[in-house]
Structures are given as C-alpha cells and as structure tokens.
C-alpha cells in the first residue's frame, strides 16, 4: 500500500509502505524508489520527502539499509491473537 500525505504547513511529503508480514519484495527498495521519484519531480522541488515502512519482522538486511538512509524510517508491527 502506498499513501502520500502532503503537509501544507510544513511542505513535507510522506510515502508510507505498509507490508504484510516482512514483505515479499525488498520493502526498502520499493520505498526508496517512491522517495527518489518525488525527489526528482520538479513539482515537489524544495519540499521534504520522507519514507515510512511498516512491516512485521524486518530482516537484518532491510534494517541496515533503512538505518543508512536518513530519508526513510521503519516501524515494526506485531499481531497478537488471544483466545477468550
């Protein structure tokens, strides 16, 4: 899922990549491609572009890539099932 929020007040664009589980493709690469597209689009010149990846159980490889790219942040979600 891709969602773009354009913050009128702060002139920021946020790309959100929501993945089921840890993602089937490289979630960092996909998010980076979207962020790069905004960075290179004249319509968004001078605006801040950020990427957010939300997934379950990120791989060490993905975590390393994200931590080396200041434009992208990663959030891990967890699902808990409880019998009642």
Secondary structure, 3 states (H helix, E strand, C coil): CEEEEEECCCCEEEEEEECCCCCCCCHHHHHHHHHHHHHHCHHHCCCEEEEEEEECCCCHHHHHHHHCCCCEEEEECCCCCCCC
